[in-house]
Amino acid sequence: MSAPLAIGQRNTLTITKRVGFGVFLDGGSHGEILLPTPFIPPGSDVGDAVEVFVSLDDEDRLLATTRYPRAMAGEFAALKVVEVNDIGTFLDNGLSKDLLLPYGERKRELKAGQFAMVHVGLDKHSDRMVASMRLDRWLDKIPSEYVAGEEISGLVAARTELGMKIIINNTHWGLVHHDRIFTRLRIGNRLRLWVLKNDGDGNIDLTPQAPGPAGHQQLADRILASLEASGGVLPLGDKSAPEAVSEAFGASKANFKRALGHLKREGKVSLTPTETRLVK
């Protein structure tokens, strides 16, 4: 039995017939769904399964495409404001049809050209995709089970006095404290992070640096790659300013020195206070 159709998300559907303007896909209890000609994967034919994004068109008919939005139903993203009118605010979600952010789901005034951090969901009455800036409503209230050292996918969602608030795996809030930020994090950035601490009461501390030896090796590999790309000389050493290290590698001075020490012990680099050279 095929999986139920998920509106606003990716689906794998079977082509049932070909027509002059596209192909129809088996939508199960939802009936046939059109995939227009420009989006048919090359070589696909009747009986083949294709991966598509399914949503409602302007006439509330289900329509498939192989063009995917910046955020699907159940996901969060920073989206650019295209237009503000009497109906609401419209956002660019990467599709031909802009995404509606109703006035009741806004938390501040918006103008065209600005970005809004939103959750994308389905309107409970129409199944149309709709946005909301009320992020807390869509995040899990059940304490998470993330453990220290676990790698997660994070979305930079807000700037606070303590640091940058992160949406973890589309489910929970986390925080990267200011003293662990060594490169510029912008609202809307998606990045790999690691759990430092989870108190089980909704407070999850994160770091952009892989913990322990794995993180040191990761930084050491980046330093070697930078040396190879710059002709074997890097204008940074163990006495360089923390700001210069942060700008070059997004790492703390302490972690940079550990990585340099590791490379020196392996005989891969030679060091001066302000310079690192690749040993050939």
C-alpha positions in Angstrom: 0.0 0.0 0.0 1.4 3.4 -1.0 1.9 6.1 1.7 -0.9 8.7 2.2 -0.5 11.9 0.1 1.3 14.6 2.0 0.2 18.0 0.8 2.9 20.7 1.1 5.6 18.0 1.1 7.6 15.6 -1.1 5.8 12.6 -2.4 6.7 9.6 -4.5 3.8 9.1 -6.9 3.2 6.8 -9.9 2.5 8.2 -13.4 -0.9 6.8 -14.6 -1.3 8.4 -18.0 0.2 11.0 -20.3 -1.7 13.9 -21.8 -0.8 16.8 -24.1 0.0 19.2 -21.3 1.7 16.8 -18.9 1.2 13.5 -17.0 -1.3 12.5 -14.3 -0.1 10.9 -11.1 -1.9 8.5 -8.8 -2.9 10.6 -5.7 -4.7 7.7 -4.0 -7.9 8.9 -2.4 -7.2 12.4 -3.7 -7.6 11.2 -7.3 -5.3 12.1 -10.2 -2.8 14.9 -9.8 -1.4 16.8 -12.8 2.4 17.1 -13.3 2.8 19.7 -16.1 5.1 19.0 -19.0 8.0 21.3 -17.9 8.4 19.4 -14.7 8.3 15.8 -16.0 11.7 14.1 -15.3 13.4 13.1 -18.5 12.7 9.6 -19.6 9.8 9.1 -17.3 6.8 7.2 -18.6 3.5 5.6 -17.5 4.1 3.2 -14.6 7.2 5.0 -13.3 7.4 6.5 -9.8 8.5 10.1 -9.6 9.4 12.3 -6.6 7.3 15.5 -6.6 6.2 18.4 -4.4 2.4 18.6 -4.1 0.4 21.7 -3.2 -2.8 23.5 -4.2 -3.0 25.8 -7.2 -4.9 29.1 -7.4 -8.2 27.2 -7.9 -7.5 24.8 -5.0 -6.7 21.9 -7.2 -3.8 19.6 -6.3 -0.8 20.2 -8.5 2.6 18.5 -8.6 6.0 19.9 -9.5 9.6 18.9 -9.3 10.4 22.4 -8.2 10.8 22.5 -4.5 10.1 25.4 -2.1 12.6 26.9 0.3 10.4 25.5 3.2 7.9 22.7 3.0 5.0 22.2 5.4 6.3 21.6 8.9 9.6 23.5 8.2 10.9 26.9 9.2 12.8 29.4 7.0 13.7 33.1 6.7 11.7 34.2 3.6 11.8 37.5 1.7 8.7 39.7 1.7 7.4 40.2 -1.8 4.3 42.3 -1.2 2.1 43.6 1.6 -1.5 44.3 0.8 -5.0 44.2 2.4 -5.1 40.4 2.3 -1.8 40.0 4.2 1.9 39.6 3.6 3.2 37.5 0.7 6.6 35.8 0.9 8.9 34.3 -1.7 9.1 30.6 -0.9 10.8 29.6 -4.2 7.6 28.7 -6.1 5.6 30.5 -8.7 2.8 31.2 -6.2 3.9 33.4 -3.2 3.2 32.2 0.3 0.6 34.0 2.4 1.5 35.3 5.9 -1.9 36.4 7.3 -2.0 39.6 9.4 -3.0 37.5 12.5 0.2 35.5 12.2 2.6 38.4 12.1 4.6 39.6 15.1 5.8 42.8 13.7 5.3 45.2 10.8 6.9 44.1 7.5 7.8 45.8 4.3 8.7 44.5 0.9 12.4 43.4 0.8 12.6 42.5 4.4 12.9 38.9 5.7 10.6 37.1 8.1 11.4 34.0 10.1 8.4 31.8 9.7 6.9 28.3 10.1 5.2 26.9 7.0 2.1 24.9 7.5 -1.3 24.1 6.1 -4.4 26.1 6.7 -6.7 23.7 8.6 -9.7 24.7 6.6 -8.3 24.8 3.0 -5.0 22.8 3.1 -3.4 25.8 1.4 0.2 26.5 2.5 0.4 29.4 4.9 3.1 31.0 7.0 3.2 32.0 10.7 5.8 34.1 12.6 4.5 32.7 15.9 7.3 30.1 16.1 6.7 28.8 19.6 3.3 27.5 18.6 4.9 25.0 16.2 7.8 23.8 18.3 7.7 20.7 20.5 6.8 21.4 24.1 7.9 17.9 25.2 11.5 17.9 26.6 14.0 16.7 24.0 16.3 13.7 24.5 19.4 15.2 22.8 22.6 14.3 24.5 26.0 16.1 24.8 28.1 15.5 21.7 25.1 14.8 19.4 25.2 16.5 16.0 22.1 18.3 14.9 20.8 20.4 12.0 20.2 24.0 13.1 18.5 27.1 11.7 19.6 30.5 13.1 16.2 32.0 14.0 16.8 35.0 16.3 19.4 37.2 18.1 19.1 37.6 21.9 21.2 39.1 24.7 22.6 35.6 25.5 23.4 34.5 21.9 21.7 33.2 18.8 18.5 31.2 19.1 18.5 28.1 17.0 15.7 25.9 15.8 16.9 22.3 16.1 15.7 19.8 13.5 12.4 21.7 13.1 11.4 20.6 16.6 13.0 22.4 19.5 14.8 25.7 20.6 18.5 25.7 21.2 21.0 28.4 21.9 24.6 29.2 20.8 26.0 31.6 23.5 27.9 34.6 22.3 31.2 33.3 23.7 31.0 30.3 21.4 30.4 32.3 18.2 33.6 32.9 16.3 32.1 33.7 12.9 29.2 35.7 11.7 25.8 33.9 12.0 23.0 35.4 10.0 19.3 34.9 10.6 18.2 32.1 8.2 21.6 30.4 8.1 21.4 26.6 8.3 24.4 24.8 9.8 25.7 21.8 11.6 25.9 22.2 15.4 26.7 20.0 18.3 24.9 19.7 21.7 27.0 20.9 24.6 24.4 20.4 27.3 20.7 19.5 27.6 19.2 20.1 31.1 16.0 18.3 30.1 13.9 21.3 30.9 14.0 22.9 27.5 17.4 24.6 27.7 19.8 23.1 25.0 23.2 24.7 24.7 24.9 24.3 21.3 28.3 24.8 19.7 29.4 25.2 16.0 32.6 23.3 16.9 32.5 19.5 17.0 33.5 18.5 20.5 36.7 16.7 21.5 39.3 15.2 19.2 36.9 15.1 16.2 36.5 18.9 16.3 40.3 19.5 16.6 40.9 17.1 13.7 38.2 18.9 11.7 39.9 22.3 12.2 43.3 20.8 11.5 42.1 19.5 8.2 40.7 23.0 7.3 44.0 24.6 8.1 45.9 22.1 5.9 43.4 22.8 3.1 43.9 26.5 3.4 47.7 26.1 3.4 47.6 24.0 0.2 45.3 26.6 -1.4 47.6 29.5 -0.5 50.9 28.1 -1.7 52.0 26.6 1.6 52.0 29.8 3.7 49.3 31.1 6.1 49.7 34.5 7.7 48.5 33.2 11.1 50.5 31.7 14.0 50.0 30.9 17.6 50.5 34.5 18.6 48.0 35.9 16.0 45.1 38.0 17.2 41.9 36.1 18.1 39.9 38.3 15.7 42.1 37.2 12.8 41.7 33.5 13.7 38.0 33.9 14.0 37.7 35.7 10.7 39.8 33.1 8.9 38.4 29.9 10.4 35.4 30.7 12.6 37.2 29.1 15.5 38.5 30.2 18.9 42.1 31.1 19.5 42.4 28.2 21.9 41.1 25.6 19.4 43.2 27.1 16.7 46.4 26.7 18.8 45.4 23.1 19.6 45.0 22.3 15.9 48.3 23.9 15.1 50.0 21.9 17.9 48.5 18.7 16.5 49.8 19.5 13.0 53.2 20.4 14.3 53.6 17.2 16.3 52.7 15.3 13.1 55.5 17.1 11.3 53.0 18.7 8.8 53.7 22.4 9.6 56.3 24.7 10.9 55.3 27.7 13.1 56.4 31.2 13.9 54.4 33.5 16.1 52.5 35.0 13.2 53.0 32.5 10.4 52.3 28.8 9.6 54.2 27.0 6.8 53.4 23.7 5.2 56.2 21.2 5.6 56.8 19.5 2.2 
